Amino acid sequence: MHISSLSGESGIGTLGKAARNFIDFLSETGQTYWQILPVCPTSYGDSPYQSFSTFAGNPYFIDLELLCNDRLISEADYKSVNWGADALRVDYGLLYQNRRALFETVQTNFEKNIPADYAAFCKQNSFWLDDYALFMAIKDAHNGASFLEWEEDIRLRKSEAVAKWQRDVAPRVEYYRILQYLFYKQWKALRAYAGKKGIKIIGDIPIYVSADSADVWTHPENFLLDEKLVPLEVAGCPPDAFSDLGQFWGNPVYDWNKMKENSYSWWKQRLKASLSIYDVLRIDHFRGFDSFYSVKYGSANAKNGKWNKGPGIEFFDEIKKEFGELPIIAEDLGFLTDSVKDLLRQSGFPGMKVLQFAFDTRDANSKEYIPDCYPENCVVYTGTHDNDTINGWTKTARQDDVKKALAYYHLSEPSQLREAMMLSALNSNANICILTIQDLLSLGSEARMNTPSSVGTNWQWRMGENQLSSEIAPWLKEMTTASKRI
């Protein structure tokens, strides 16, 4: 369950009361982990996998009641604001308009009484915070335009232009620093609360960063770009049984040879920052470290791409020299070659098993996702943010797939699959089992978080104020106990 999907009165889930209530629910039902999506600021399309910065936190998640407690705003400043007509959907357009206006009030009040630890926070995080804040301030001055559309001198970060912009947008730079301070202050408090309740947070980082990001603008040497910082190649997936045109992600791909020259220092910074805020880290698209698919920039689709060699086990050996053994979950879904499987084995990281994939009649490898076949060193999911809910899947999947699931569980009605699939995940050999909140709530396709290769309705679902009913907690605790996971 992502932060954005928590209930509340300010248009989107936040790091406040509803998050603590959810942690209480997890603790009371004998759970150990809460898995979320990336918490970085979202860009156009609202996907947490496309961000303006891999290091920054999403200001939308800053809780307004906690700001009120800190006397940075009053109740009247946010209680009367229109945050959207539907409490079960996030209206990102309204958030963009109304949060920005509210945060300007926060900045005014913050600067009247600057916290004693603010300077230390800025100094400790200066390696990314200064560049991110300047990037966002310049972006605001260009009405949100991609940095590739900025004037050449600042697009290429020429020193005179950087100095000029730092002077010209200094108040706005401070605005973005303040928001990051407030996000991480609230995040630190929430994580401490989770720790006291015995709940570990599983974070998530995308393998790639957005083309329009502070990461690319400030460290172009890490990516395959031309002299104007335009990507030469971008990431995606080739055509398969699910998409005739493949998936065109549009993220610039890494110059792994260049990264190797400086011992992957940018990745080390990224992992260090992530491991400082999460207990466990899921790395998205793990197979990209073995081999990655790229498409020429400007292509209409992903059909005519090519496979490239990734850094392989040498990358993880270098990372482990720095950090030791890492609490990482490898997202190893999709078409896996023998070399990808070897990389996973060599790394020692647990891979992922998605139960819905076990019944895909088009996939020759579907048997690997059957619960009877799981090794202990894996994490099982009934579905992920990219899957329909189980109830939705029984209606939207190929009916041959649903029949295959019914036969496996010896059931006659699709409505019985939700509970059967959750129980088989809990009772499997997998060391960790993750259930989705939508499946626990018995919701249908209306609660789907994301449909890949589509835009318009993704990342919007929210839980209702009282949807975690009194029946769910006893059932979850009983089933968790029965499966010997407590």
Secondary structure, DSSP 4 states (H G I P E B T S, - for coil): --GGGS--SSSS--SSHHHHHHHHHHHHTT--EEE----SPB-TT--TTSBS-SSS--GGGS-HHHHHHTTSS-HHHHHTS---S-TTB--HHHHHHHHHHHHHHHHHHHHHS--TTHHHHHHHTHHHHHHHHHHHHHHHHTTT--GGGS-HHHHTT-HHHHHHHHHHTHHHHHHHHHHHHHHHHHHHHHHHHHHHTT-EEEEEE-SS--SSSHHHHH-GGGB-B-TTS-BSEEEEE--BTTBTT-EEEEEEPB-HHHHHHTTTHHHHHHHHHHHHH-SEEEETTGGGGTEEEEEETT-SSSTT-EEEE--THHHHHHHHHHHSS--EEE---S---HHHHHHHHHHT--EEEEGGGGG-TT-TTGGGGSGGG--SSEEEES--TTSPPHHHHHHHS-HHHHHHHHHHHT-S-GGGHHHHHHHHHHTSS-SEEE--HHHHTT--GGG----TT--SSTT-B---TT-S-TTHHHHHHHHHHHTT--
